[in-house]
């Protein structure tokens, strides 16, 4: 799933590939919104402020997933090679 990064959906500078974890959360929240709308008998949508918060939450999850992946690929011995200048 692709979302526009850096702001609300459709309002940002570049495209960002979302992690599976953030896609799952956004889909669950969208489902909850649909269910709430059905129970209320009206159409509910995310406000611009809601979309911005959702985007920031998703970006935080994406960053956590990215950092976890980088951590898994580090050298467990902690050895660092110093290269000559």
MORAHU-V436667 format. One record per residue. N is the residue number from 1. RES is the residue in one small letter. SS is DSSP state (~ for helix, > for strand, _ for the rest). Layout:
# MORAHU-V436667
N & RES & SS
N & RES & SS
This chain:
# MORAHU-V436667
1 & x & _
2 & x & >
3 & x & >
4 & x & >
5 & x & >
6 & x & _
7 & x & _
8 & x & _
9 & x & _
10 & x & _
11 & x & _
12 & x & _
13 & x & _
14 & x & >
15 & x & >
16 & x & >
17 & x & >
18 & x & _
19 & x & _
20 & x & ~
21 & x & ~
22 & x & ~
23 & x & ~
24 & x & ~
25 & x & ~
26 & x & ~
27 & x & ~
28 & x & ~
29 & x & ~
30 & x & ~
31 & x & ~
32 & x & ~
33 & x & ~
34 & x & ~
35 & x & ~
36 & x & ~
37 & x & ~
38 & x & ~
39 & x & ~
40 & x & ~
41 & x & _
42 & x & _
43 & x & _
44 & x & _
45 & x & _
46 & x & _
47 & x & _
48 & x & ~
49 & x & ~
50 & x & ~
51 & x & ~
52 & x & ~
53 & x & ~
54 & x & ~
55 & x & ~
56 & x & ~
57 & x & ~
58 & x & ~
59 & x & ~
60 & x & ~
61 & x & ~
62 & x & ~
63 & x & ~
64 & x & ~
65 & x & ~
66 & x & ~
67 & x & ~
68 & x & ~
69 & x & ~
70 & x & ~
71 & x & ~
72 & x & ~
73 & x & _
74 & x & _
75 & x & _
76 & x & _
77 & x & _
78 & x & _
79 & x & _
80 & x & _
81 & x & _
82 & x & _
83 & x & _
84 & x & _
85 & x & _
